[in-house]
Amino acid sequence: MEEWNRAIDLIEADLPARVDVGRLARVALTSEYHFRRMFASLAGIPLGEYIRRRRLTAATGEIVAGHAVLEVALRYGYGSAEAFTRAFKALHGMTPSEARRPGAVLRSQPQVRFQLRVEGNIEMKHRIMSKDAFRLVGRRARVRIVYEGPNPDIEQFERTLDPALRTLLEEVSDTEPLGLLAVTETSEQPEEDGSEADYWRAAATSRSAPDGLDCREVPAGLWVVFETEGAFPDVLQRLWADAAAAWFPANPYRWAPGPQMLSVQPDPGGQTGCGRLWIPIEAAERT
């Protein structure tokens, strides 16, 4: 993880200016998409949100030291004192002037450091698959990403779905992963920080999409399929982090743009079960 920590050092050096994520990815010897996705999985926070919090943390130090609000705002890329004050209050729950009072309790974002632990005691059941092009069909919504515990946006979305949709999706499912799928896909656009994602209740199919359903064409490519079992949703959420921390560093692949597909088989009661996570991959460039 030495290259990744050098990228973190570059973030610190560029905090008062615009952070070049493409440069960070090059230093980490990977693509920008892979860097963003891996960062979020390893650190538990989207890259853009981490940079915003680190920038505000550094700016807070200058505010407490007595620097003028407008001076600090402009140095850290805010267009006005008012815009900076809004961001400052969102983080700390108080204005810059209130933060200077004795006893003010402030928040800060620590600098992350990555460590790779090679212990050999994490068995990751997986298989590599080459898959032909297919379609995802179903219902889609934009949701906030939650790394631990239930996701309220997804729970609300699921409650709005017509029960007949599940029957229809099971009928059109005719290619792996079979059955009902929970699908997430973060933006591939460089300006997006990954704090939100498209979430689908969908099926993989070779057929045309039924009328009224969202459809996403998925090109042919390579996939890694992880299997796990245990308590929901924790064991499923850990799949992404385990893949980023343990599997990708030890294998000659990187995370490719595309949907991540999760198929779940719950035990009676729905609190435990087994799951399979499909992640699109591509061969990593050798250095």
C-alpha positions in Angstrom: 0.0 0.0 0.0 3.0 2.3 -0.2 1.8 3.9 -3.5 -1.7 4.5 -1.9 -0.1 6.3 1.0 1.9 8.5 -1.4 -1.4 9.4 -3.0 -2.7 10.4 0.5 0.3 12.6 1.0 -0.5 14.3 -2.3 -4.0 15.0 -1.1 -2.5 16.7 1.9 -0.2 18.8 -0.2 -3.0 19.9 -2.5 -5.7 20.6 0.1 -5.7 24.4 -0.5 -5.9 23.8 -4.2 -7.8 21.5 -6.5 -6.9 17.8 -5.9 -6.1 16.0 -9.2 -7.7 12.6 -8.7 -6.2 11.4 -12.0 -2.8 12.1 -10.6 -3.6 10.2 -7.4 -4.6 7.2 -9.4 -1.4 7.3 -11.5 0.7 7.4 -8.3 -1.4 4.4 -6.9 -0.7 2.6 -10.2 -4.3 2.2 -11.1 -7.3 3.7 -12.9 -9.2 6.7 -11.5 -12.4 4.6 -11.3 -10.6 1.8 -9.4 -8.9 4.3 -7.1 -12.2 5.9 -6.2 -14.0 2.6 -5.7 -11.2 1.0 -3.7 -10.7 4.2 -1.5 -14.4 4.1 -0.6 -14.4 0.4 0.3 -11.1 0.6 2.3 -11.7 3.9 4.1 -15.5 3.6 4.5 -16.0 7.1 3.1 -16.1 8.4 -0.5 -13.0 10.1 -1.8 -14.7 13.4 -2.5 -16.2 13.5 1.0 -12.8 12.7 2.6 -11.1 15.5 0.7 -13.9 17.9 1.7 -13.6 17.0 5.4 -9.8 17.1 5.3 -9.9 20.5 3.7 -12.4 21.8 6.3 -10.3 20.3 9.1 -7.2 22.2 7.9 -9.2 25.3 7.5 -10.6 25.0 11.0 -7.1 25.1 12.4 -6.5 28.4 10.7 -9.9 29.8 11.9 -9.1 28.9 15.5 -5.7 30.5 15.1 -7.4 33.8 14.3 -7.1 34.1 10.5 -9.9 36.0 8.8 -12.9 34.0 7.5 -12.7 35.4 4.0 -9.0 34.8 3.8 -9.4 31.1 4.8 -12.4 30.6 2.6 -10.6 31.8 -0.5 -7.5 29.8 0.3 -9.5 26.5 0.5 -11.5 27.0 -2.7 -14.7 28.6 -1.4 -16.2 31.4 -3.4 -17.3 33.5 -0.5 -17.2 33.7 3.3 -20.9 32.8 3.3 -20.3 29.5 1.4 -17.4 28.6 3.7 -19.5 29.4 6.8 -22.3 27.1 5.5 -19.9 24.2 5.0 -18.2 24.9 8.3 -21.5 24.9 10.2 -22.5 21.6 8.5 -19.4 19.9 9.8 -19.1 21.5 13.3 -22.7 22.7 14.1 -21.4 26.2 14.7 -20.1 29.2 12.8 -16.4 30.1 12.6 -16.8 32.9 15.1 -18.5 30.5 17.6 -15.6 28.0 17.0 -13.1 30.6 18.4 -14.8 30.6 21.8 -13.1 28.8 24.7 -14.4 25.3 25.1 -15.9 24.9 21.6 -16.2 21.2 20.7 -15.1 20.8 17.1 -14.9 17.8 14.7 -12.0 16.8 12.6 -11.3 14.2 9.8 -8.1 12.3 10.6 -5.7 11.6 7.8 -6.2 8.0 6.6 -3.2 5.6 6.2 -3.5 2.3 4.4 -1.9 -0.9 5.7 -1.9 -4.3 3.9 -2.0 -7.2 6.4 -1.0 -10.4 4.8 -2.0 -13.0 7.3 -3.4 -15.8 5.2 -6.3 -16.4 7.6 -9.0 -14.9 5.5 -10.5 -17.5 3.1 -12.4 -15.8 0.3 -14.5 -18.2 -1.7 -14.4 -16.9 -5.2 -14.4 -17.8 -8.9 -13.5 -15.9 -12.1 -16.0 -15.9 -14.9 -16.1 -14.7 -18.4 -19.6 -13.7 -19.2 -21.4 -12.8 -22.4 -23.3 -9.5 -22.7 -26.7 -9.4 -21.0 -29.3 -7.0 -19.8 -30.3 -5.9 -16.3 -34.0 -5.1 -16.1 -36.0 -3.9 -13.1 -36.6 -0.8 -11.1 -33.8 1.7 -10.3 -33.4 4.6 -7.8 -30.6 6.9 -6.7 -29.6 6.2 -3.1 -27.0 7.3 -0.6 -24.2 4.8 0.1 -24.1 3.3 3.6 -21.1 1.3 4.5 -22.3 -0.2 7.8 -25.8 -1.2 9.0 -29.2 -0.8 7.2 -29.5 1.7 4.3 -32.7 3.8 4.9 -32.9 4.9 1.2 -32.8 1.3 0.0 -35.3 0.2 2.6 -37.7 2.9 1.6 -37.2 2.1 -2.1 -37.9 -1.6 -1.5 -41.2 -0.7 0.3 -42.5 1.1 -2.7 -42.0 -1.9 -5.1 -45.1 -3.7 -6.3 -45.0 -7.4 -5.1 -45.8 -8.4 -8.7 -42.5 -7.0 -9.8 -40.6 -9.7 -8.0 -42.6 -12.4 -9.8 -42.0 -10.8 -13.1 -38.3 -10.5 -12.5 -38.0 -14.1 -11.5 -39.8 -15.1 -14.8 -37.4 -13.1 -17.0 -34.2 -14.2 -15.2 -32.5 -16.6 -17.5 -28.7 -16.0 -17.1 -26.3 -15.9 -14.1 -26.7 -14.6 -11.6 -30.1 -16.1 -11.5 -33.1 -14.8 -9.5 -33.7 -11.5 -7.8 -30.7 -9.2 -7.7 -29.7 -6.2 -5.6 -27.5 -4.1 -7.9 -25.4 -1.0 -7.2 -23.5 1.1 -9.6 -21.5 4.2 -8.8 -20.8 6.9 -11.3 -18.0 6.6 -13.8 -17.7 10.3 -14.2 -14.5 11.8 -12.8 -16.3 14.7 -11.0 -18.5 12.4 -9.0 -17.3 11.5 -5.5 -19.2 8.2 -5.2 -21.3 9.2 -2.2 -24.4 8.1 -4.1 -25.2 5.2 -6.3 -27.8 3.7 -8.6 -29.6 0.9 -6.8 -31.6 -1.7 -8.7 -34.0 -4.5 -7.8 -33.4 -6.4 -11.0 -32.8 -9.6 -12.9 -30.2 -10.6 -15.4 -31.6 -11.7 -18.7 -31.0 -12.2 -22.4 -34.6 -11.2 -23.3 -36.0 -7.8 -24.1 -37.0 -5.7 -21.2 -40.7 -5.9 -20.3 -42.7 -2.7 -20.9 -42.3 -0.1 -18.2 -39.1 -1.5 -16.6 -35.7 0.2 -16.5 -33.0 -1.6 -18.7 -29.2 -1.5 -18.6 -27.1 -3.2 -21.3 -24.1 -4.9 -19.7 -21.2 -5.7 -22.1 -19.3 -9.0 -22.2 -16.4 -9.1 -19.7 -14.7 -10.7 -16.8 -16.3 -11.0 -13.3 -15.1 -12.2 -9.9 -17.8 -13.8 -7.9 -17.5 -13.9 -4.1 -19.5 -16.1 -1.8 -20.3 -15.6 1.9 -22.8 -16.5 4.6 -23.7 -15.2 8.0 -25.8 -12.4 9.6 -27.4 -9.8 7.3 -26.6 -7.1 6.3 -23.2 -7.0 8.0 -21.7 -10.0 6.3 -22.8 -8.7 2.9 -21.4 -5.2 3.4 -18.1 -6.7 4.5 -17.8 -8.4 1.1 -16.9 -5.1 -0.6 -14.3 -4.2 2.1 -12.8 -7.7 2.1 -12.5 -7.7 -1.7 -10.7 -4.3 -1.7 -8.4 -5.1 1.3 -7.6 -8.8 0.7 -8.5 -10.0 -2.8 -7.5 -7.2 -5.2 -4.0 -6.6 -3.8 -3.2 -10.3 -4.1 -4.6 -10.8 -7.6 -3.6 -9.4 -11.1 -7.0 -7.7 -11.6 -8.5 -4.3 -10.8 -12.1 -3.2 -10.3 -13.7 -2.3 -13.6 -16.5 0.1 -14.2 -19.9 -1.5 -14.2 -22.7 -2.8 -11.9 -22.0 -4.9 -8.8 -24.6 -7.6 -8.5 -25.7 -9.3 -5.3 -27.8 -12.4 -5.1 -29.1 -13.4 -1.7 -30.6 -16.6 -0.3 -32.0 -15.8 3.2 -32.6 -18.4 5.8 -36.0 -18.6 7.4 -36.5 -15.4 9.4 -34.4 -13.4 7.0 -31.6 -12.4 9.5 -29.0 -14.8 8.1 -28.3 -16.5 4.8 -25.8 -16.7 2.0 -24.9 -14.2 -0.7 -22.9 -14.0 -3.9 -21.3 -10.7 -5.0 -20.4 -10.2 -8.7 -17.8 -7.5 -9.4 -16.7 -6.6 -12.9 -12.9 -6.8 -13.3 -10.2 -6.2 -15.8 -6.5 -7.3 -16.0 -4.3 -4.9 -14.1 -1.5 -3.3 -16.0 1.9 -4.7 -15.0 4.6 -2.3 -13.9 
